[in-house]
């Protein structure tokens, strides 16, 4: 009788473990799986011609985004500037990164900005192309690229590593600029958007020779973003610890690297932050926490808040804010 009860309990425990792991796997692949492709709406986007993301494909949701899907972005088209398509090889990881090089005044001008996208985005999204246009029109060199598992780059795993591996892609691009374009690291800046700000903050900590970073809608608190991303994907936030555990089994340890380490390593290097106060994807609290920690460290931060903007919406609502601040920031702070 005791043996039978033990077997029943063991079976139920086993079922519970399998069900829990299965749920965790479902959550993992729901939240961090990426398509390694583009939606049909933006598949033909390039610096010469591009449109906003389609319905239900924007950086935020609902009627507010639907009001932007037909926005005319033609003022940002680079009609008179050459764009070079390139492939940048990371031989250590057997990865090729698809990129666009825009060097209107190169090699006379060496100051260069790398633009970094977020999860399930690419160099073809307006959130990358508008800043690229603003910077290129100001005479700076620009390099846009697709991170691993995104866009037209190599897709070894089909998952997003929350910046813990993607920072290596930025590093690969930096080294390519140094080796192939004869650009000094002190002449290279980073403009990162949304989830790309994680990789940008990690490379802040890894390299002390990059002098200027701009972050649009930055993620700063990992636990908060795990909870909000679960909710964004229709998963109860209460399951966030399970999601973190399963992520660790897949090599994504959100405690191995912290965004705060980037701030700690800046040591006075230049930082510019943009964030919309009505952000529904990366809540505004992330920038408030970043600013608070920067103040504690004595790290200067130039901060631009947009009162009514949702996630990355300020680019569409008030692009003049970016035109006024973004080029000047990099021109001033790169050597």
C-alpha positions, 0 to 999 in steps of 0.5 A: 500500500505504501509502495503504491502511494509512493508510486502515485506521488512520484508520478504526480511529481514527475508530471508536475516537473514536466508540465512546469518545464514545458510551460517554461519552454513555451514562455521562452519561445514565445518571448525570445524567439525571433523570425530571422526575417522581415515582414512583407510591409518593410521588406523593401525598405532601404535608406532611399525609400522606406515606410512605417511598420504595418498594422499590428507590427509597430513598436507599440499597439492599438489605434495609436499605432494604426494612426501612423502606418500611413505616415509619409516618411519621404523627407528622410529618404537619402536621395543623393547619398551613396549607400554600400551594402556590406557583409561583416564576418565574425569568424569566431562565431561563424556569423555574417552580419548584413550592413549598410555603410553610408559615408557621404564625406568619408574619408575626409570625415571619420566620425561614425555612428553605428545604429543598433536595433532591438528584438524582432527589428532590423536595419530596415525599420524606421526607428533605425532609418530616420536616425540614420538619415538625420546623422548622414544629412549632418555629414556623419558616417553611419553604419546600420546592421542586422544583429545575429538572428535578425534581418538579413544576417546569419540565423544560427539559433533563431532566438534573442539573447537580450544583449548578452551575445548581441553586444559581440555583434556591435564589437564585430562592427566596431572592429570592422570599421577600425580595420577596413575603414581606418577609423579610430575607436574614439571616432565611433559612437553608438546609437541604440534603440529599444532592446538594442540598448542592452547590447549598447550598455554591455559594450560600454562595460566591455570597451572604454575606447568608445566615447559617445552613446545615445540610447532611445527608450533604454532598458535598465532594469532586467527584472522589470523588463522580463515582467513587462515583456511577458505581459506584452506577449500575453503571459502572466508576469507572475511567471517571470522567475520561471522564464528567467530559469528556463532562459538560463538553461538556454544560455541566457542569464540575465544576472550574468551582465547588468545594464548598470555595469555600463553606467559604472564603466562610462567614467565621464564618457558622453551619454544621451538618452531619449524616452517617451513618457507614455511608453507601453513597451519599455516603461518610462521608469527604466530611464528614471532608474537610469538617471537616478543611478547615473546621478549617484555615480556622478555620471552626466547624462543628457536627457530628452523626454517626450511627454505624449510619446509611446515606444519610439514614437517621438521619432514620428511625433517630434523628429525635430528633437532628434535633429536638434540633439543627435548630430550635435551630440556625436559631432561634439563628443567624437574625436 
